[in-house]
Amino acid sequence: MTDRLSYKNKKELPDSVYGLPERREYPMPDAAHVRAAEAYFRYCPEDLKPRLATAIVERAREYGVDVESPTVLSYARESR
């Protein structure tokens, strides 16, 4: 899979690979997209950040990615 997902590719992804599945935003079908979701985390609406942070940490663990953002890690800890 390339780093860029086409509209068609995004449409075919299951809801479960999205950081915010109900909005189908922040797709994380692979390690590269987990890192991208972490990089774009700051654009997430404030009220959704805890859920997205948790999803990023969970997917990162699944793909062996180290989450480096202290902000993402902080939101993930708060949401527990």
N, C-alpha and C positions, 0 to 999 in steps of 0.2 A: 504494500500500500504506500502511496506517495505521501509527502507531508501535507499536500493540499487535497482536500476532499471536494469533489464536484457535488453539485446539487443532487445529481442522480445517486451518487455514493451515499450522501447524507440521508437521502430518502430511504435507502435500503437498510440503513443501520437500525438495530433494535433500540427501543427506548432505554434499555438497560446500560448502554455504553455512554449515555449522556450524563454530564454532571448535574444538569437540571432537566430531567426527562420530561416533565410536564410542559416545558417550554421548548424542548429539543434544542438546547443550547449547550455549548462546551462539550462537543463530542470527544470521547477518549477511547477510540478503538485500538490504540497502540501506544507505545512509550513516547513517541514523538508528540502525539496529541495530548498526552498527560502533561508533558513539559509546556506545551502551548497553553493549555488551560491554566496552568500555574502562572504563566507570563501574563495572561489576560485577566487574571482574577480581579484586578483593581477595577475593571469595568462592570463587574457584577453588581446588581442592585444590593444595597446594604442589607436588606432584610433576608436575602437569599444567600449571603456569603457563608454563614455557618454550614448550610447544607452542601454548597458547592465545595467548600474546603474539605469536608468529610469525604465527599466523593473523590476528590483529587487524591487525598491521602490513601484511600482504599484502593483506587486504581493504580496508584504509584507502587504500592506494596505488591500488587498483582504482577506488575511488569518489571519490578526490580529497579524502579526509579527513585532516586533520593530527592525528596521535596526539600528545597533549599530556602524557600520564602518563609521568614519568621512570621509574616502576616498570615499566610495560609495555615501554618502550623498552630498559630494562636487561635484562629477561628475554629479550627478542627477540635482543639482541646476544649474550647468553650462550649461546643455543641454536644459534648458527652453528658 
